[in-house]
């Protein structure tokens, strides 16, 4: 492992007794069975990033896709996203957690399925509801709910050793996979804009703020800060929905707030010093 606890060598693919089933594509049912990886990056005992692909040491051209990438390809065959086009950027590996561990305080939003029916973003069923022979359980209703949905099977009890710490709390492994699937479906791979676009926006912002600083001083800082907040932040979140993140907007706001705070301290100190000097002379 390197300094960031990441493997320095490619993982070796282990052979399984199920390989014969997965590789038997002559059987119509077996064509739906495919291998996928559920490995994630662990940083400071937190799961923040995914691993979209696992390169194969024996065959570099047959990388193992992650569960979220495989589902993306199955749901959208026209998608150009593949293991060959995945860039090793920290930003592109970030998981945007939208599905919380519980919906007690905030219910999950409703989304439209492929059939046009609105369903909750996440519906969890205990295993006994699907397996137990209980007349009080409407299995047909459960089957209809599972239809046109992505089904993820996992455990959530403490003894399963499948609980992990995330930025929004402890979460079961299956729910982390669900968040990764939802994040990739909604936002795709996050990426920074082209360096020329970033340069133009930053150059214009610096020129405008510098002019306002020299022209209006305190009010220039105030106006430029409001301009950044009113225009740049909504634009950043708008582009974020299309997979682009302007990472310099938040630091720009921090600089604005620091400048306003520093100017206020100087102004406050300048009003106190003359009074203090006058009191000294008076004595």
C-alpha positions as CSV (number, residue, x, y, z in Angstrom):
1,X,0.0,0.0,0.0
2,X,1.1,3.6,-0.7
3,X,0.9,6.6,1.6
4,X,-2.8,6.8,0.9
5,X,-3.5,3.2,1.7
6,X,-4.0,2.4,-1.9
7,X,-2.7,-0.8,-3.5
8,X,0.6,-0.3,-5.4
9,X,0.0,-3.5,-7.5
10,X,-2.9,-4.7,-9.5
11,X,-5.1,-7.2,-7.7
12,X,-5.1,-10.7,-9.2
13,X,-8.4,-12.2,-10.3
14,X,-9.2,-15.3,-8.5
15,X,-10.9,-18.2,-10.3
16,X,-14.3,-19.3,-9.0
17,X,-16.5,-22.4,-9.5
18,X,-19.0,-19.9,-10.9
19,X,-16.8,-19.0,-13.8
20,X,-18.2,-21.8,-15.9
21,X,-21.7,-20.5,-15.4
22,X,-20.8,-16.9,-16.2
23,X,-18.7,-17.8,-19.2
24,X,-21.4,-20.1,-20.7
25,X,-23.0,-17.5,-22.9
26,X,-24.7,-20.2,-25.0
27,X,-27.3,-20.5,-22.3
28,X,-29.8,-17.6,-22.6
29,X,-30.2,-17.2,-18.8
30,X,-26.5,-17.1,-18.2
31,X,-26.1,-14.0,-20.5
32,X,-27.6,-11.9,-17.7
33,X,-25.0,-13.1,-15.2
34,X,-21.8,-11.0,-15.1
35,X,-19.0,-10.4,-12.7
36,X,-18.7,-7.0,-11.0
37,X,-16.5,-5.5,-8.3
38,X,-17.7,-4.0,-5.0
39,X,-14.4,-2.6,-3.8
40,X,-14.2,1.0,-2.5
41,X,-11.4,3.3,-1.4
42,X,-10.9,3.6,2.4
43,X,-9.4,6.9,3.5
44,X,-9.0,7.8,7.2
45,X,-11.4,5.0,8.0
46,X,-14.0,6.6,5.8
47,X,-15.5,5.5,2.5
48,X,-15.6,8.6,0.3
49,X,-14.5,7.3,-3.1
50,X,-15.3,4.4,-5.4
51,X,-13.2,2.2,-7.6
52,X,-14.9,2.1,-11.0
53,X,-12.7,-0.7,-12.4
54,X,-10.3,-3.3,-11.2
55,X,-7.4,-3.9,-13.7
56,X,-6.5,-7.5,-14.3
57,X,-2.8,-8.3,-13.8
58,X,-3.0,-11.3,-16.1
59,X,-5.0,-9.5,-18.8
60,X,-4.9,-5.7,-18.8
61,X,-7.6,-5.5,-21.5
62,X,-10.2,-7.4,-19.4
63,X,-10.6,-5.1,-16.4
64,X,-13.4,-5.9,-14.0
65,X,-16.1,-3.2,-13.8
66,X,-17.6,-2.0,-10.6
67,X,-21.2,-2.7,-9.8
68,X,-22.3,0.9,-10.5
69,X,-20.4,0.9,-13.8
70,X,-21.9,-2.4,-14.9
71,X,-25.4,-1.2,-14.1
72,X,-24.8,2.0,-16.0
73,X,-23.8,0.1,-19.1
74,X,-26.7,-2.3,-18.8
75,X,-29.3,0.4,-18.4
76,X,-27.8,2.7,-21.0
77,X,-26.1,0.6,-23.8
78,X,-25.3,3.8,-25.6
79,X,-23.2,5.1,-22.8
80,X,-19.5,5.6,-23.7
81,X,-18.3,5.2,-20.2
82,X,-16.0,2.2,-19.9
83,X,-13.0,1.0,-17.9
84,X,-10.8,2.1,-20.8
85,X,-12.0,5.7,-20.5
86,X,-12.0,6.1,-16.8
87,X,-9.4,8.7,-15.6
88,X,-7.6,8.3,-12.4
89,X,-8.8,11.5,-10.8
90,X,-9.8,11.9,-7.2
91,X,-12.8,14.1,-8.2
92,X,-14.1,11.5,-10.6
93,X,-14.0,8.8,-7.9
94,X,-16.0,10.8,-5.3
95,X,-19.3,9.3,-4.1
96,X,-22.1,11.8,-3.7
97,X,-24.1,10.3,-0.9
98,X,-27.8,11.0,-1.4
99,X,-29.4,8.0,0.2
100,X,-29.1,8.2,4.0
101,X,-28.9,5.2,6.3
102,X,-32.5,5.8,7.4
103,X,-35.6,7.7,6.3
104,X,-37.1,8.2,9.7
105,X,-36.6,12.0,9.8
106,X,-36.5,12.7,6.0
107,X,-38.4,10.3,3.7
108,X,-36.7,9.3,0.5
109,X,-37.9,11.3,-2.6
110,X,-40.0,9.7,-5.3
111,X,-38.5,9.0,-8.7
112,X,-40.0,7.8,-12.0
113,X,-39.1,4.3,-13.1
114,X,-38.8,3.0,-16.6
115,X,-42.5,2.2,-16.7
116,X,-43.4,5.8,-15.7
117,X,-44.6,4.8,-12.2
118,X,-43.4,6.9,-9.2
119,X,-41.6,5.0,-6.5
120,X,-39.5,5.9,-3.5
121,X,-35.8,6.2,-4.3
122,X,-35.1,3.3,-1.9
123,X,-37.4,0.6,-0.5
124,X,-35.9,-2.0,1.8
125,X,-37.5,-5.3,2.5
126,X,-36.4,-7.8,5.2
127,X,-35.5,-11.2,3.7
128,X,-38.3,-13.0,5.6
129,X,-40.9,-11.0,3.7
130,X,-39.8,-12.6,0.5
131,X,-39.1,-16.1,1.8
132,X,-41.5,-16.7,4.7
133,X,-44.8,-18.3,4.0
134,X,-46.9,-15.7,5.8
135,X,-50.4,-15.0,4.5
136,X,-50.2,-11.4,5.9
137,X,-47.4,-10.6,3.5
138,X,-48.6,-9.6,0.0
139,X,-45.7,-11.1,-2.0
140,X,-47.4,-10.1,-5.2
141,X,-47.2,-6.4,-4.2
142,X,-43.5,-6.9,-3.3
143,X,-42.8,-8.4,-6.7
144,X,-44.5,-5.6,-8.5
145,X,-42.4,-3.1,-6.5
146,X,-39.2,-5.0,-7.4
147,X,-40.1,-4.9,-11.0
148,X,-38.4,-2.1,-13.0
149,X,-36.1,-1.5,-10.0
150,X,-32.5,-2.2,-9.3
151,X,-32.4,-4.9,-6.6
152,X,-29.4,-5.0,-4.2
153,X,-29.1,-7.9,-1.8
154,X,-27.1,-7.2,1.4
155,X,-27.1,-7.4,5.2
156,X,-27.4,-4.6,7.7
157,X,-27.0,-6.3,11.1
158,X,-23.9,-5.6,13.2
159,X,-22.6,-9.2,13.2
160,X,-22.3,-9.2,9.4
161,X,-19.1,-7.2,9.5
162,X,-20.4,-5.2,6.5
163,X,-20.9,-1.8,8.2
164,X,-18.6,1.1,7.2
165,X,-18.1,4.7,8.3
166,X,-19.1,7.3,5.7
167,X,-19.2,11.1,5.7
168,X,-22.9,10.9,6.6
169,X,-22.7,8.2,9.2
170,X,-22.3,4.4,9.5
171,X,-23.8,2.6,6.5
172,X,-24.2,-1.0,5.4
173,X,-22.2,-2.1,2.4
174,X,-25.3,-2.7,0.3
175,X,-26.4,0.9,0.9
176,X,-22.9,2.2,-0.1
177,X,-23.3,0.3,-3.4
178,X,-26.7,1.9,-3.8
179,X,-25.3,5.4,-3.3
180,X,-22.6,4.7,-5.8
181,X,-25.1,3.5,-8.4
182,X,-27.3,6.5,-7.8
183,X,-24.4,8.9,-7.9
184,X,-23.2,7.6,-11.2
185,X,-26.7,7.5,-12.7
186,X,-27.5,11.1,-11.7
187,X,-24.2,13.0,-12.1
188,X,-21.9,10.6,-14.1
189,X,-18.2,11.1,-13.6
190,X,-17.4,14.5,-12.1
191,X,-14.6,16.3,-13.9
192,X,-13.0,19.7,-13.9
193,X,-13.7,22.0,-16.8
194,X,-11.1,22.6,-19.5
195,X,-8.1,24.5,-18.3
196,X,-8.8,27.3,-20.8
197,X,-12.4,27.8,-19.5
198,X,-11.1,27.9,-15.9
199,X,-8.4,30.4,-16.9
200,X,-10.9,32.7,-18.6
201,X,-13.3,32.7,-15.6
202,X,-10.6,33.2,-13.1
203,X,-9.0,36.0,-15.1
204,X,-12.2,37.9,-15.6
205,X,-13.1,37.4,-11.9
206,X,-9.7,38.8,-10.8
207,X,-9.9,41.8,-13.1
208,X,-13.4,42.7,-12.0
209,X,-12.6,42.3,-8.3
210,X,-9.3,44.3,-8.6
211,X,-11.1,47.1,-10.3
212,X,-13.8,47.2,-7.6
213,X,-11.2,47.1,-4.9
214,X,-9.3,50.1,-6.2
215,X,-12.4,52.0,-7.2
216,X,-14.7,51.6,-4.2
217,X,-12.4,50.0,-1.5
218,X,-14.8,48.6,1.2
219,X,-17.9,48.8,-1.0
220,X,-15.9,47.3,-3.9
221,X,-15.2,44.2,-1.7
222,X,-18.8,44.1,-0.7
223,X,-20.1,44.3,-4.2
224,X,-17.6,41.8,-5.6
225,X,-18.4,39.4,-2.8
226,X,-22.1,39.6,-3.5
227,X,-21.4,39.1,-7.2
228,X,-19.6,35.9,-6.5
229,X,-22.3,34.6,-4.2
230,X,-25.2,35.6,-6.5
231,X,-23.8,34.5,-9.8
232,X,-20.8,32.1,-9.4
233,X,-22.3,29.8,-6.7
234,X,-25.6,29.1,-8.6
235,X,-23.6,28.6,-11.8
236,X,-21.3,26.2,-10.0
237,X,-24.2,24.1,-8.7
238,X,-25.9,24.3,-12.1
239,X,-22.8,22.9,-13.8
240,X,-22.4,20.4,-11.0
241,X,-25.6,18.7,-12.2
242,X,-24.0,18.1,-15.5
243,X,-20.8,16.5,-14.0
244,X,-18.7,19.7,-13.9
245,X,-17.4,21.3,-10.7
246,X,-15.9,24.7,-10.4
247,X,-13.6,24.1,-7.5
248,X,-12.3,27.7,-7.1
249,X,-15.7,29.3,-6.3
250,X,-15.7,28.3,-2.6
251,X,-12.1,29.4,-2.0
252,X,-13.0,32.7,-3.8
253,X,-15.8,33.3,-1.3
254,X,-13.5,32.5,1.6
255,X,-11.0,35.2,0.3
256,X,-13.9,37.7,0.0
257,X,-15.1,37.1,3.6
258,X,-11.6,37.3,4.9
259,X,-11.0,40.6,3.1
260,X,-14.2,42.1,4.5
261,X,-13.4,40.9,8.0
262,X,-9.9,42.4,7.8
263,X,-11.2,45.7,6.4
264,X,-13.8,45.9,9.2
265,X,-11.1,45.3,11.9
266,X,-8.9,48.1,10.4
267,X,-11.9,50.4,10.2
268,X,-12.9,49.6,13.8
269,X,-9.3,50.1,15.0
270,X,-9.0,53.4,13.1
271,X,-12.1,54.8,15.0
272,X,-10.7,53.8,18.4
273,X,-7.1,55.0,18.1
274,X,-8.0,58.8,17.8
275,X,-10.3,58.6,20.9
276,X,-7.6,56.8,22.8
277,X,-5.0,59.4,21.9
278,X,-7.3,62.2,22.8
279,X,-7.9,60.7,26.2
280,X,-4.1,60.4,26.8
281,X,-3.5,64.1,25.9
282,X,-6.4,65.2,28.1
283,X,-4.8,63.6,31.1
